[in-house]
Amino acid sequence: MDGTFAVNAQTRKSLDIIAFADGLPSAELLRFVQRLETLGYETVWIPEFFGREPYSTVAYLLGRTRHIKIATGIANVYARDAIVTAQHRHGLAELSEGRFVLGLGVSHPPMAEAHGAVWQPPLKKMREYLDVLESFNVQAPKPQTLAPLWISAHGPKLLGLAADRADGANTYLAPPAHTRNARQILGPDKRLNVVLHCCLCEDPVSARAAARRALSIYMPLPAYHRLWQAWGFGPADYENGPSDRLIDALVAWGSQEAIAARMNAHLEAGATQIVMSPVQAEGRETPWALIEAMAPQPV
């Protein structure tokens, strides 16, 4: 069977892309996003690390595209105060005619400390941040355009906050069982975005090696240890690099059919949208074979 038929139309419509944009020169980043737009992807996510400031990057891309939505995925709440974020939320949504999406998260203690901030319990920090975000009266033309708000959430408390105070939640590095649990907490109407690393490679050694490279920066982080422990994984699975068992639970690798099956497992468990994080098996090139194969408008 031709691999282009391995992904059904509904699954294709439920796919976004997360782009680790800091490694791409601006012109190359723009060509990347414009190509995603041509392929019919609904949204591209721009993470925040220590490279480009995410809101200026989003503004640059929104001004040079026509249809695709651009999301912060996620913007770190320790990096700027909630009033500034409220201004970004209104301004970028208005100026892009509704194509901006605001994704927020508490990130991890090292990121907070790098900004000179004192780490707080995630629920307390996010709740207080939303209090200011929601109450700040942005001086803007009326009626205002309000960008959708997604919160990065894994534990039940933050998922509950997302259910009460946001349009939905983002999850990361979690198995389909977590997706099912998250949907139960969020309820039926909130959007649930599941980020899924994907590698179009049928050789187990190469695919898992690529996955290890992609996941290596997350292995020391206690928040993920707690998440994985809840689903039956232990220190042996992450202390010396991800085990095969952990990789196979978190990363969709193999044929297009195998990747589609993992995506469908998350969708059947309650995901609204799969946010594909494409992983290249060999080298550092953009994995266009995977991106095109899974696209809403395949080439």
C-alpha positions in Angstrom: 0.0 0.0 0.0 1.2 3.5 -0.8 2.4 5.1 2.4 0.6 8.3 1.6 -2.7 6.6 2.5 -1.5 5.4 6.0 -2.8 8.6 7.7 -6.5 9.2 7.4 -7.9 12.7 6.6 -9.1 13.4 10.1 -5.7 12.6 11.6 -4.0 14.9 9.1 -6.4 17.7 10.1 -5.4 17.2 13.7 -1.7 17.8 13.2 0.4 20.9 14.1 4.2 21.3 14.1 6.6 22.5 16.8 9.6 24.3 15.4 12.8 24.7 17.4 13.5 27.9 15.6 16.7 29.1 17.4 18.9 27.0 15.2 17.6 28.4 11.9 18.7 31.7 10.4 15.7 34.1 10.0 15.3 33.6 6.2 15.4 29.8 6.6 13.0 29.9 9.5 10.6 31.9 7.4 10.9 29.5 4.4 10.2 26.7 6.8 7.0 28.2 8.2 5.8 29.3 4.7 6.3 25.7 3.5 4.2 24.4 6.5 1.5 26.9 5.5 1.5 25.5 1.9 1.2 22.0 3.3 -1.9 23.0 5.2 -0.7 22.8 8.8 -3.0 24.7 11.1 -0.5 26.0 13.6 3.3 26.2 14.1 4.6 26.4 17.7 7.6 28.5 18.6 9.3 27.4 21.9 11.2 29.6 24.3 14.8 28.7 25.2 17.7 31.2 25.3 17.8 32.2 21.6 15.3 34.5 20.0 12.7 36.2 22.1 9.5 34.3 21.2 7.0 37.2 20.8 9.2 39.1 18.4 9.8 35.9 16.4 6.0 35.3 16.3 5.4 38.8 15.1 8.0 38.4 12.4 6.4 35.2 11.1 2.8 36.5 11.4 3.7 39.5 9.2 5.1 37.3 6.5 2.4 34.5 6.3 -1.2 34.5 5.3 -3.2 31.7 6.9 -1.1 29.6 9.4 -1.5 30.3 13.1 1.6 31.0 15.1 1.7 29.9 18.8 4.1 30.4 21.6 4.7 26.9 22.7 5.5 27.7 25.4 6.4 31.2 26.7 8.0 31.1 30.1 6.0 33.0 32.7 9.3 33.7 34.6 10.7 35.6 31.6 8.3 38.5 31.6 5.5 39.8 33.8 1.8 39.2 33.1 1.1 42.7 32.1 3.6 42.5 29.2 2.1 39.2 28.3 -1.4 40.6 28.2 -0.2 43.3 25.8 1.3 40.7 23.6 -1.8 38.6 23.8 -4.1 41.4 22.6 -1.7 43.2 20.2 -0.5 40.1 18.2 -4.0 38.7 18.0 -5.4 42.0 16.7 -2.6 42.8 14.3 -2.7 39.3 12.8 -6.5 39.2 12.6 -6.7 36.3 15.0 -3.8 34.1 14.0 -1.9 34.3 17.2 -2.2 31.7 20.0 -0.8 32.2 23.5 0.8 29.2 25.1 2.2 29.7 28.6 4.1 27.4 31.0 6.1 27.5 34.2 9.1 25.7 32.6 11.6 24.4 35.1 13.6 25.7 38.1 16.9 26.3 36.1 15.0 28.5 33.6 13.5 30.5 36.4 16.8 30.9 38.1 18.4 32.0 34.9 16.0 35.0 34.8 16.9 35.9 38.4 13.5 34.6 39.7 12.7 32.5 42.7 11.0 29.2 41.7 7.5 28.9 43.2 5.1 25.9 43.3 3.7 25.7 39.7 0.1 26.0 40.6 0.6 29.0 42.7 2.8 30.7 40.1 0.4 30.1 37.2 -2.7 31.0 39.1 -1.3 34.3 40.3 0.0 35.0 36.8 -3.4 34.4 35.3 -5.0 36.7 37.9 -3.0 39.6 36.6 -3.3 38.6 32.9 -7.0 38.4 33.1 -7.5 41.6 35.1 -5.2 43.9 33.1 -7.2 46.3 31.0 -5.3 46.6 27.7 -5.8 50.0 26.1 -6.5 48.9 22.6 -9.1 49.5 19.9 -12.6 48.0 20.6 -13.7 45.3 20.1 -10.5 43.6 21.2 -9.3 40.4 19.6 -8.3 37.9 22.4 -5.9 35.2 21.5 -6.7 31.7 22.8 -4.8 30.7 25.9 -3.2 27.2 26.4 -1.4 26.2 29.6 1.4 23.7 29.7 0.1 21.1 32.2 0.9 17.6 33.2 -0.2 17.1 36.8 -3.9 17.1 37.9 -3.7 20.5 39.6 -2.4 22.4 36.6 -4.7 20.5 34.3 -7.6 21.5 36.6 -6.4 25.1 36.4 -6.4 24.8 32.6 -9.9 23.5 32.7 -11.1 26.4 34.8 -9.1 29.3 33.5 -7.8 28.6 29.9 -8.9 27.4 26.5 -7.0 24.2 26.9 -3.8 22.5 27.9 -0.5 21.4 26.3 1.2 18.1 27.3 4.7 16.9 26.5 6.7 13.7 26.8 3.7 11.6 28.0 2.2 8.3 26.9 -1.4 7.9 25.6 -2.5 6.8 29.1 -1.7 10.3 30.3 -3.7 11.8 27.5 -6.7 9.9 28.6 -6.3 11.0 32.1 -5.8 14.6 31.0 -9.0 14.6 29.0 -10.9 13.4 32.0 -9.7 16.3 34.1 -10.1 18.9 31.3 -13.6 17.8 30.5 -15.0 17.3 27.0 -14.9 20.9 25.7 -11.3 22.1 26.3 -8.6 21.8 23.7 -5.9 19.2 24.5 -2.6 19.6 22.5 -0.3 16.6 22.8 3.3 17.1 21.6 4.7 14.0 20.1 8.3 13.4 18.9 8.2 11.5 15.6 11.0 9.8 13.6 10.3 8.3 10.2 12.9 5.5 10.5 12.3 1.8 10.6 15.7 0.8 11.9 15.4 0.5 15.7 19.0 1.4 16.4 19.0 4.5 14.3 15.5 5.6 15.4 16.2 5.2 19.1 19.6 6.9 18.8 17.9 9.9 17.2 15.2 9.9 19.9 17.9 9.8 22.6 19.5 12.9 21.1 16.2 14.7 21.0 15.2 13.8 24.6 18.6 14.1 26.3 18.0 17.7 27.6 14.9 16.5 29.5 16.4 13.5 31.3 17.7 15.4 34.3 14.5 17.3 35.0 12.6 16.2 38.1 9.2 17.3 36.8 9.4 14.7 34.0 10.7 12.1 36.4 7.5 12.5 38.5 5.4 12.4 35.3 7.1 9.2 34.1 7.0 7.5 37.5 3.3 7.9 37.5 3.1 5.7 34.4 5.4 2.9 35.6 8.9 4.2 34.8 11.8 4.4 37.2 15.3 5.8 37.6 16.7 3.1 35.4 14.7 4.4 32.5 16.1 8.0 32.6 19.2 8.3 34.9 21.7 7.1 32.2 19.8 8.4 29.2 16.3 7.2 28.1 15.9 3.4 28.1 14.5 1.7 25.0 11.3 1.2 27.0 10.9 4.9 27.8 11.7 5.9 24.2 9.2 3.5 22.8 6.5 4.9 25.1 7.2 8.6 24.3 8.4 8.7 20.7 6.6 7.5 17.6 9.1 6.0 15.3 9.1 3.5 12.4 7.0 3.5 9.3 4.4 6.1 8.4 1.8 3.6 9.5 3.4 3.1 12.9 3.7 6.8 13.5 0.0 7.3 12.4 -1.0 4.5 14.8 0.7 6.3 17.7 -1.0 9.6 16.8 -4.3 7.9 16.6 -3.8 6.3 20.0 -3.5 9.8 21.5 -6.5 11.1 19.5 -8.6 8.2 20.6 -7.5 8.8 24.2 -8.8 12.4 24.0 -6.3 14.6 22.3 -7.7 17.4 20.2 -4.5 18.1 18.3 -1.2 16.3 17.8 1.8 18.7 17.8 4.4 16.8 15.8 8.0 17.4 16.8 9.9 15.9 13.8 13.1 14.1 14.5 15.7 13.4 11.8 17.2 9.9 12.0 20.6 11.0 10.5 22.2 14.4 10.3 20.7 17.7 11.2 18.6 18.4 8.1 14.9 19.3 8.5 13.0 15.9 8.2 10.9 17.0 5.3 10.1 13.4 4.3 8.1 13.0 7.5 6.6 16.5 7.5 5.3 16.1 3.9 4.2 12.6 4.4 1.9 13.6 7.4 0.8 16.9 6.0 -2.9 17.9 5.8 -2.3 18.6 2.1 0.3 15.9 1.3 2.6 16.5 -1.7 
